[in-house]
Amino acid sequence: MDTKRGAEEFERVLRARLLQGEPVEGPERKEVPIVSTFLAEWVETYAKTNNKPSEAWSKSMIVRRHLVPFFGKMRLDEIGVRDVERFKAEQLRRELSAKSVNNHLTVLRRALACAVEWAIIEHVPRIQWLRTAVPEFDFLTREESDRLLAAVPREHLAIVATAVKAGLRRGELLALRWEDIDLRAGKILVRRSVWKGKVTSPKGGRSREVALSPKLAEALRGHRHLRGPIVFCNADGSMLTRDQIKRIVPTACRKAGLREIQWHVLRHSFASQLVMAGVTLRAVQELLGHATIEMTMRYAHLAPAVHREAVASLDRLQKSGHQMGTETETVV
């Protein structure tokens, strides 16, 4: 309907109301909550219900520290594109990284989308993400990994070896049970993780299977105990905490004469060494449990030999094509 026809229809409705003695102001405007009130409800009813504990905590922190201080006093339907841009500029002035700001915008957009789904507002304002550089990461070479494992005390060898040679996240290591390890078949089924004492599914919500290398299988056999179902545990069989294992890797690095790294670098090392050995990115994605191949692509630049082979194959194909053409001319 064009503007003129819309105005005529509106006038017709007003005339009809006047003739019937009805008010012409139209229906009362629906009350829309302010942002701080809505986000408090959203965290409790949506984030804590639909996300893993660690993700819900992260969303709650972003709401409390970043979104409410900036948008909190605004009515939910007052947030526009200009306000979003002002928020981005303010966050950058505080020297937050573009990636962090994008994380905050992701939470804001999800919350506003819920407001639309709950019929509180009619639309989500357009959000333009900041450009981010490809994140750099550290990793150990195979020789450095061997030096690290040689420096780890015997009681910690199995857990560090599982991180280096199977790529498990810290929460997955702490939640690992003996029933998840099949030493005879040579595999680990990663189906649990733990965060602040709460056991959940792995990140992404899916289990995955990782093959055991001979050295890792040997380390796990040597670690076998009768203290309970948890693989890496305290003397009484209870689950270890992140704080309890925090210094294991940095201490071993110093002993091995390596730069000091943290647990997450061991996972990067597992992936990086696989890619450099020629393992496909798709296979690495499955072993790491990445939800998308884009997350695994950060390791793509570590496969120079694979790239050279791909380009060299063009020459082989071209040479083969010339030979086929020559043979055809001879037959004719």
N, C-alpha and C positions, 0 to 999 in steps of 0.2 A: 504494500500500500504506500502511495506517495504521500508527501507532506500535506498537500492540499486536501486530498481525500481523507487523510487522517484527521485534519482539523474539522472538516465537515462532519465526520462521524462523531467527534468529541462534542461538537456543538449540538448535534441531534440528541445525544445522551443527556446533556445538561438541560435542554428544553424539556425533555420527557420527565426529568426529575422535578423541575420547577412546576410543571403542570400537575404532578402527583403530590406536590408538597414535600418532597424529599430534600435533604441537604445536598448541596452541590459540591461540597469540599472533597468528596470522594472518601474511600476507606482510610482509616487511620494508618499512619506509617508504622510498619513493624519495628519493634524495638530491637536494635542490634547491640550486642555487648561490646565493651571496650576490649582491646587486644589482650591486656593482662588477665582479665577474667576468663576470656575464651581459652587462652593458651594454658592456663592452670587446669581447666577442665579437659582440654585436649590431651595433655600429658597423662592425666590420670585415667581417662576413659579410652584413649586410642593408643598412645605410645606404649604404655605399660601393658596393654592387652595384646597388641599385635607385633611387638618387637621383642627380640632377645633382651635379657636384662642389661647387657652392656650397651646395646643400641638405645634402649629406653633411657638409660642414665645419660648417655651422650646427648640425646635430644633434650632432656630436662636441663642439662647444663647450658646448652646453647640458648634455650628459651630464657633461662634465668639470667645469664650473664650478658647476652647480646640482644635478643629480640625485645624483651620486655623493657629494658632501659631506653631503647630507641622508640619503639612503637607503642609501648604499654598504655599510654593515656589516650591514644587514638581510638575511635570507633572502628570496628572491624571493616566496615564497608567504606571507610575513608582512605584506606591504603591504596595509593595509586602508583603509577609507573615512576612519577617524580619522587615519591617518598622512598621507593626502593633504590633509586639512583642515589639519593641523599644518604641512605643507609650504607650503600657500598662505599661512597666517598668517605664517610665518617670512619668506617672500619679500616680502610686503607691508610687514613691519616693516623690511626692508632698503630700503624706498622704491622697489621695482621697480613698474613700471606694471602695471595689470591685464592689458593686452595681452601684456606680456612673460611674466607668470606663466602665462597661457593657452597661450602658445607652449611653455613648459616642460612643461605638463600634456599637451599634444598629443604631444610626443616620448615622455613617460612612457607614455601610453596606447598608442601605436603599438608601443613596445618590449614592453609587457606582453601586447599582443595577439599579437605574434610568439611570446612564450613559451607562450601557449595553443596556437597553431598548431603549435609544435614539441613539444607534449605535455610541457612542463616544469611548468606550473601548470594548474589547472583553470578558472580564471575571472579576469576583470579586475575590480577593485573599481570601484564606481560613482564617476565623477568629475563633479563639478558645476563648470561653468566660471564664472569671475567675469564680472560684467557690465562691459561696456566702452562708453565713449562713442564716438559716431561720430567718427572721426579728422578733424581739421581739416587743410587743406592750402593751400598758397600757389599762386598761378598768376598769369601775366602776362595783361593784357588784350591785345587785338589791337594797340592803339596802343603799348603797352609792348614787345610783341614786335618791332614794327617799329623802335623805338628801339634795342633790344638788337642786332638784326641790323645796323643802320647803324653800330654801334660796334665790331663784331667785325672784326679784321684780315682782309684778303682771304684769307690762307692757311687761316683757320679758318672762313670763312663757310659753306662747304658742310656741314660736320659739324654746326654749330650750327643751320643752317636745316633740316637733316634731322631734328634732334631737335624743333624747334619746329613744323614743318609736316608731319611724318609720325609723330611720337610714338614713335620708336624708343628703347628702353632703351640705356644706355651700352654694355653688352656686345654688343648687337645692332649698334650703330654701329661698334664696333671690328672686328667680324667681317664686316661688309658687304663683298661682292665685286661687281665690275663685272658679272658674269654674273647678279647678282640684280636689276640695274636695267635696265629697258627704257624708254629715253628716248623712243623712237618711240611706243610704246603708252602711255607715261605712267604707269608703275607700278613699285613696289618689291616684291619678294618677300622677306619677312623669314623666313629659314629657318635662321639660325645665331646663336649668341651665344658670347661668350668670357668665361671667368672664370679669372684667374690663369694665363693662357696656354693653357688647355684649351678647345678649341672644341667646343661641344655644340649641341643644338637650342635654340630659344627657350624661355623659361619657359612651362611648361604642355605642352611637348613637341610643339607644333603650329606649322606654318608659317602665315603669313598674308600677305595682299596689301593694300598701301596705295597709293592713287592719288597721283600726283605733282601738286601744284599748279603752275601755270605758273612762279611765282617759284622754287620748289624745283627744277624741271626746268632752269631757266636757271642756277641756282647750281651744279648738278651738271655741266652742260655746261662751265661755266667752270672747273670743278675737274678735268676729264678729264686723265689723265696716262698715261705709259707706264712707270711704275715697277713694275708688276706687277698682280696680280689684286685686291689689297686696295684698297678705295676710299680710306679714310683711313689713310695709312701714313707711315712715315719716309722719308727721302730714298733709302734703299737698298731700299725696297719692303716692309720688315718691318712687322709689326703694331704699332700704337701701344699703350701701356699706359694704364691708368686714371690713374696718377700723372702721365703726360705731358700729359694733357688736363684735369687737375683744376682748374687756375686759369683756364682760358679763359673760362668763363661769369662767375665773380665779377669778373674783371678788366674784362670788357666792361660789366658792370653799373655799375661805378664810373665808367667813361668815359661811359656813357649817362645818368648821374645817377639810376640806379634802385637800389632796395634790393638788397643782395647775396643772390643765390640760388645754388643748386647745380643740377647737371644734371637731377635727377629732377623739378624744378619745370617744366622745359620740356615734359616728357611730360604733367604735369598741365595745363599751359597749352594744349597741343594738344587734349586731351579737353574742357576747360572751354569753350574757344572754339567747339568743334563743338556742344556742348549748347546754349550760348547762341544759336547760329545756328539752332537748331531741329532739328538732326540727332537722330534717335531714339537712345535709349539702347542698343537692340539693335545698331544700326549702329556706335555708338561702341565697344561691347564687341568687335565683330569687328575693328575697326581697331586697338584696343589689344592684342588677343590675350588678353583676360581669360577665365579658365576658366569663370567663372560670372557671371551678370548682377548678383549681389549686390555684386561688386567694383566694378562700373560705377555702381551706384546712389548712390555717394558724390557723384556729379556731378548727381544729379537736381534738387537744389534750385536749380541754376543755370539752370533753364528756366522762369522765371516766366511768360514770354509764352506758352509752350506750355500751362502750367497754366491761365492765364486763358482761352485759346482753348477748352480742354476744357470748362471750366465754362460759358463763354458758349454752347457748342453745345447745352447743356441748354435754354436759353431759346429757341433756334431750333427745337429739336425740339418744345418745348411749344407754341410759336406755330404751328408747322406742324400739330400735332395739333388745335389749336382750329379752324384753318381747314378741316381735313378734316371735322371734326364739323359745322361750319356748312354746308359744301357738302352734306353728307349730309342734313341737315334740310331744306335747300332743295329737294333732289330729291324727298324724300318729300312 
